[in-house]
Amino acid sequence: MYGYGCQYCEGTVRPKEVKREAFKHKNGFIILEDITVGVCDVCGNRYYSADIIHAVHDIATGIKPFERTEEIPVAHISP
């Protein structure tokens, strides 16, 4: 599944195990833990499998249950 060329540079997309990855969905944010994503070995661009994208959608829309909810700090910054 990995080992293909990056669409942004001359690098190669390699698998990387990540502890936490946050995704924005129209229904909010979803954090997946202990997943494998594709990361370009030159520019660092991230690539996600269809399984991951479908899981984010299913969790955000209530099709698939989530394990817990965490609080996220929100603030405005002064210009």
C-alpha positions in Angstrom: 0.0 0.0 0.0 2.9 2.3 0.6 6.1 3.0 -1.4 4.5 5.2 -4.1 5.7 8.7 -5.1 4.6 11.8 -3.3 2.3 14.0 -5.3 4.0 17.2 -4.0 7.7 16.4 -4.3 10.1 13.7 -5.4 9.8 11.8 -2.1 8.4 8.4 -1.4 5.4 7.7 0.9 6.3 5.4 3.7 4.2 3.9 6.5 4.4 5.5 9.9 2.8 4.4 13.2 1.3 7.4 15.0 0.0 7.6 18.5 -2.7 10.2 17.7 -3.9 11.9 14.6 -6.7 14.5 14.5 -9.1 14.8 11.6 -11.6 17.6 10.9 -15.0 16.6 9.8 -18.0 18.8 9.1 -19.5 17.4 12.3 -16.5 18.2 14.4 -13.0 16.8 15.2 -12.2 13.1 15.5 -8.9 11.8 17.0 -7.8 8.3 16.0 -5.1 6.6 18.1 -2.5 4.0 17.2 -2.9 4.0 13.4 -0.6 3.7 10.4 -0.6 6.6 8.0 1.5 7.3 4.9 4.2 10.1 5.3 6.4 11.4 2.6 10.0 10.8 3.5 11.0 14.2 2.0 8.3 16.8 2.6 6.3 15.1 5.3 2.9 15.3 3.6 0.5 12.8 5.1 -1.6 10.3 3.2 -4.6 8.4 4.7 -6.1 5.1 3.5 -9.7 4.9 2.6 -10.3 2.7 5.7 -9.1 5.6 7.9 -11.3 8.2 6.1 -14.3 5.9 6.3 -13.7 5.4 10.0 -13.5 9.1 10.7 -16.8 9.6 8.8 -18.5 6.7 10.5 -17.5 8.0 14.0 -18.4 11.6 13.2 -21.9 10.6 11.9 -22.6 8.2 14.7 -22.5 5.0 12.6 -19.5 3.7 14.6 -19.2 4.3 18.4 -16.3 6.1 19.9 -14.4 5.2 23.0 -14.2 8.5 24.9 -14.5 12.2 24.6 -11.7 14.7 25.4 -11.9 18.4 26.1 -10.2 20.7 23.6 -9.1 24.2 24.6 -10.5 27.0 22.5 -9.2 30.6 22.5 -9.0 33.8 20.4 -5.7 35.5 19.8 -5.2 39.2 19.8 -4.1 40.9 16.5 
